[in-house]
Amino acid sequence: MSCNTGRLNNIADMNSDLEEASAIEIVKGSNLLWVIEDAGNKNHIYGLDLKGRIIKDIDILNAENDDWEDLTSDKFGNLYIGDFGNNNKKRDEFTIYKVSNLNPTNDKTTAKTIHFKLPKEVKSEDFEAFFLLDGFFYIFSKENKSSILLKVPNSIGEHTAELVTDFNLDGKHHKITSAALSPNEETVVLLNHDKLWKLTNFKPDNFFKGNIEELKFGHTSQKEGVCFKNDSMVYINDERNKSEGGNIYTFNIN
């Protein structure tokens, strides 16, 4: 049932098997919404229709789900899985899986791997959000106060991440759980459980020196994924918590 919660529009209840959906993404050439689950769940990607039903369930044969936290994609129809969740802050190596085949005949496929480690001056952090711009992944840490932004090239192999900047968004609750870049590449959104931050008028590597607008939902749940439907509207998903959550929403950012 569709309903309005604040400015959020609840458009679907996800399949009940997806209790810990940690990301959502649109991929060029596919009419499905792609989701993953986080640590402790299968190394599968799921393609959902707009009613939240699982249409595709693809096993990534050569991937492990250490802690899958976000999804992004490119203009060629590749999907990228960010395996960089790090709740205990003990990981020192992280992986981004590149999935090029979203239409396997047997619901199984393999991924190419992009590995990265942290620069020496950066301590181990929990990362849950990223997007792709100009051949680089921009990866955000999830912190209550001061957070960091890393940069990793979209190139198969081993890399050392580059520290772009640290930042501190206003407010005591600014843990970033997902990030997305608009199709026209002019807007970045950063997701929190009760709000989005909308970043505009920026230059690459200087996202926080443009305009920053806080867009509150008037609704709190464990929101974990965001992606753009078009330049003015996003899809958002939250995790299921007993009888609440497990939904897909749309949200107009303008």
N, C-alpha and C positions, 0 to 999 in steps of 0.2 A: 504494500500500500504506500502510495506517495503522500508525504506530508511535509510541512514546513517547520523547521526547528530554528528559530532565529532567522538568519539569512540562508541557512543551509536548506537544501531541498533533498530530502531522502527519496532516492529513486529506486532502490532495490535492497533486498535482504540477501546477502551472499549465502551460497550453499552452506548448510550447517556443518559440513566436514571441514570448512575453512575457519577454524577458531582463532588462529593467530596470523591473519593476513597482515604482512608487514610493509607492503608496497603496492602500488598500482601504476600501470603504464599503458599508453597507447603506442602502437608500433605501426609504422608506415606499411601499407599493404595488407593489414589485418583489420577486420571489423570487430575484434574482440578487445576486452579489457584484460590485461595480463596482470596476474598477482602471484606472489610467493608467500611462504610462511617463514618464520624466523627459526632460531636455534632449537634443535630437538625435533624438528619436523623433516619431512621428506625433501629430497633434492629434486623437487618437481616444480615446474611452472604450470600455471593454470590459466586457460583462456576462458573468460566469462562473457556471456551475453549481457545485455542491459537489464535483464531481470535477475542477474546474479547467479545464473545457472552455469555449471561447469560444462563447457563445450569441448575443450581440449585439456588433457592431463598428460604432460610430457615429462618423462624421466630423463634428467641430464646425467648420462651414464658415468661420465668421468669427473663429476663434481661432488663435493661434500658440502653439506649445509652446516658449516661451523656456526655461523650466525648471519644468515641472509637478511639484509635490512632495507635495501632500496633497489629500485629499478630505474634505468634510463634507456634511451634508444637513440639511433641516429637516422639520418635521412635515407639510408640504404636498406632499412628494415631489419637491422640487427638490434637485438635486445641484450642489455648488459645487467648482470646481477652483481650487486655490491655485497660481497661477503667480508664485511669489515666491522660487524658488531663486536663489542669488546666490553661487556658489562663488568667483568672483573679486572679489566685494564692490565691483563697479563700477556696479551698477544703482541708480538713484534713483527709478524708477517701477515699480510692481508692479500685477498684475491678478488679480482673482478673477472667474472665469467662472461665471455662473448658468445651469444647463441645466435647463429645465422639461419638455422632451419627451424621455423615455427610450424612447418607442415610435414612432419615425418609421416611415413606411411604406417609405421608400427608404434607410434607414440613414444619413441625413444630417439634421443639425439645426443651428440657430444658438443662440448663447448671448447673454445680456445681460451687460454688463460693469460691474464695480465696480473703479475704479482708485484707487490710493492712493500717496502719497509719504510719506517719513519726516519727522517734525518736525525742525526745524533743529538741535536739540541732540543728535540721534541720528545716528551715522555709519552708513554702509551695511553691512549684515550679511547673512548667509545665513539664510534662513527656510525651514523645511521642515515645519512642524507648525501646525495650527490646528483650532479647533472653533467652533461657533456657540452662543451663549447670550444670551437676552433681547435679541435684535435686534442683537447685536454679534459680530463675529469676534474671537477671541483668538488671536494669532499669536506663536509662540515662535521665537526665534533658535536657531541650532545652534552652540554654542560648547563648548570644552573646559572653560572656567572660568566666568566671569561671563556670563550670558545676559540677554536682555531679553524682556519681554512687551509686545506692542502690542495696541491695540484699534481696530477699524475698524467703522463702522456697516454693517449689511446694507442698503444703499440704493444703487440704480443711480446711477452718476455718479462724480464726482471727489472725493476726500477726502484730508485729511492725517491720518495715523495718530496716535493718542494713546499716549504712553509710559505704561504702567501701572506697571511696576516693573522693576528688575533683580533677579536672583536667582542663587544659586550652590548647586546641589545637592551633597551630599556625594559625594566620590570624584573621581578625576582624569578619568574618562571619563564625561561626562554629556551628550554630544551628543544632542539630541532630534531624532529623525527623523520622528515623527508624534505626533499627540495625538487624544484622543477623549473625549467626554462621555457618561456613561451615560444610558439612556432616562429614568430618574427624576431626572436632573440632579443627583445627589448625589455622583458620583464622577468624577474626571478621571484619565485615565491618560496618561503620557508615555513614549514608546518610545525605547529604546536598543538597540544590537546584542545585548546580553546580559542586559537587565533591563527591567522596567517600574517607573516610580514611580506609586504609587497615592495620590491626593490626596482626602481626605474632610474633612467637618466644616468646610468653607470657606464664605465669603461671596463673591459675585461681586466681582471685582477684587482679592480677597485670597486667592487660591488657595493661597499658600504659608504662610499663617498658620494653617491647619488642621492636620490630621494628614498626615504624609508617610511612606509605607511603601515600602521598596525590595523588589521581588519579582524575584529572580534566576531566570533560565531554566535555568542549568546547561548552556547551549548558546550558542555565538557564531556568528552569521552576519550578513550585511548586511540586517538587518531594517529595513524601510522604511515599513510601513503597519500601522495598528491601527484597529479599530472595534469597537463593542460588538455582540455577538449578543443579549445580554440584560443585566440589571443585574449579573450575577455572572460573565459569561464574555465574552471578546473573541476576535475573529479577528485574526491577525497574518500578514503575508506578508513574504518576503525575496526579494532579487534573486538571479537565477541567476549563479553564478560557476563556470564550467566544469561540472564534474559535480555541484556542490553547489548548494543553494538552489533558488529558483524554487518554493517550497512555500507552502501555506496551512496555518496551524496554528490550533488553539483553545487557550485558556489560561484556566484558572479563577483569578480574582483574589481569591477568598475562601477 
